[in-house]
Amino acid sequence: MPEFGRALRQRFRLEPGVDFLNHGSFGAAPLEVLDAAERWRRRMEANPDDFYRDVLPGELRRSASRLAPFVGARAQDLVFVENATAGMNAVLRSLSFQPADEILLTSLSYGAVRKLAHYVCDRSGARCVEPRIPIPVHDNDELLQSLTRAFSARTRLLIVDHIASPTGLIWPLTELVALARSHGVPVLVDGAHAPGQIELDIPSLGADWYTGNCHKWLFAARGCGFLWTRPERNAAIHPIAISHGYGGGLTAEFDWTGTRDFSAWLAIEAALEFVEAIGAERVRSYCHDLVTSASAEIARLWREPLAGPPTMHGSMMAIRLPNAWQRVLPATREAAAKLQSTFMREHRIAVAINVIDDTLWARISAQIYNAPEDYERLGQIGPRGPG
Ligand SMILES: Cc1ncc(COP(=O)(O)O)c(C=O)c1O
């Protein structure tokens, strides 16, 4: 296996000349995984009848059996979904809520998941409770405290990220699930960023449902996510698209939701082989060390704080943007999106810009194809501001 950084970057199709510091948003798959997905597509096209009727069902379950141990799960409790959005939708739209019920999220919850929760509330008369999480955070207790006060007798569900999107903060899930349990509240975990970025043993977290992406940090081809449910919850959860499998149990319902391209799911084995060849722990520690040192240096150059200490992060960290930007730009989603495009177009830097608490923050990621020099230009451009 080549060295981390420049040499490994050759294994990805990433455009030359761009500093890719935003693996977190969409991931990137190495050539061998893309090739494996292409081989599955060729097999499907060569004989669709044979493929869909006789090859696919067994191969899908085989792929689930390959992925399951990587996340500590049993294959019969784990199904593929297109992405974390689909997994979150499947769970939330399978549950029933009554008027005045409360769904508990946080101010750090992913925007699309917040919209989904609002949609479910609009249809049922339930309401979303979204306590503010002050950033920067200094320790796990702060995160737990900010949620403790938000439970009520009407709380019917806690939705929590395993790794929060705008900050990269890792939530103390075991403690949080115990807190929810003490209130009799079930827990849905949005693990969009977790598989591959941190070690996972999903059942031991004690949550009721867990959805994750493999196309972000597990090197899978895009469109590969999964949903896990506690065994006793399996029968109550249905995919967004109901199809032939309805009533047949979790795997029957999710394994067929209509004709689609299954290649990203079937190529999960190639993704796991890729990460296992390097060593999952080596990947995690390289990325964590790199993002920790890069963000510390950027924070020093910008004279701005990090969203949290390195111990609360995996491979993503956020730094508040310098005053030179905050002074001239409104802290809105539109301004953040525009600024992110400016970084790409004018500087060829892929970096995520988010609004947290009326302030603009930059989130950087580290992946095996990154090297320390990738972060230097961002560090230097920051204090200059837009103009
Ligand atoms: C916390 C969180 N949840 C859900 C998603 C949605 O992921 P996807 O677009 O793959 O469904 C993201 C994407 O970045 C995320 O950060």
PDBQT file of the ligand as one rigid body, heavy atoms in Angstrom, charges set to zero:
ROOT
HETATM    1  C1  LIG A 401     -25.194  14.556  10.284  1.00  0.00    +0.000 C 
HETATM    2  C2  LIG A 401     -25.627  14.274   8.869  1.00  0.00    +0.000 A 
HETATM    3  N1  LIG A 401     -26.752  13.592   8.655  1.00  0.00    +0.000 NA
HETATM    4  C3  LIG A 401     -27.169  13.267   7.413  1.00  0.00    +0.000 A 
HETATM    5  C4  LIG A 401     -26.443  13.651   6.317  1.00  0.00    +0.000 A 
HETATM    6  C5  LIG A 401     -26.957  13.303   4.960  1.00  0.00    +0.000 C 
HETATM    7  O1  LIG A 401     -26.123  12.422   4.319  1.00  0.00    +0.000 OA
HETATM    8  P1  LIG A 401     -26.551  11.925   2.865  1.00  0.00    +0.000 P 
HETATM    9  O2  LIG A 401     -26.600  13.141   2.000  1.00  0.00    +0.000 OA
HETATM   10  O3  LIG A 401     -25.507  10.964   2.444  1.00  0.00    +0.000 OA
HETATM   11  O4  LIG A 401     -27.898  11.314   3.015  1.00  0.00    +0.000 OA
HETATM   12  C6  LIG A 401     -25.257  14.372   6.483  1.00  0.00    +0.000 A 
HETATM   13  C7  LIG A 401     -24.467  14.790   5.315  1.00  0.00    +0.000 C 
HETATM   14  O5  LIG A 401     -23.449  15.394   5.385  1.00  0.00    +0.000 OA
HETATM   15  C8  LIG A 401     -24.842  14.694   7.792  1.00  0.00    +0.000 A 
HETATM   16  O6  LIG A 401     -23.733  15.393   8.014  1.00  0.00    +0.000 OA
ENDROOT
TORSDOF 0
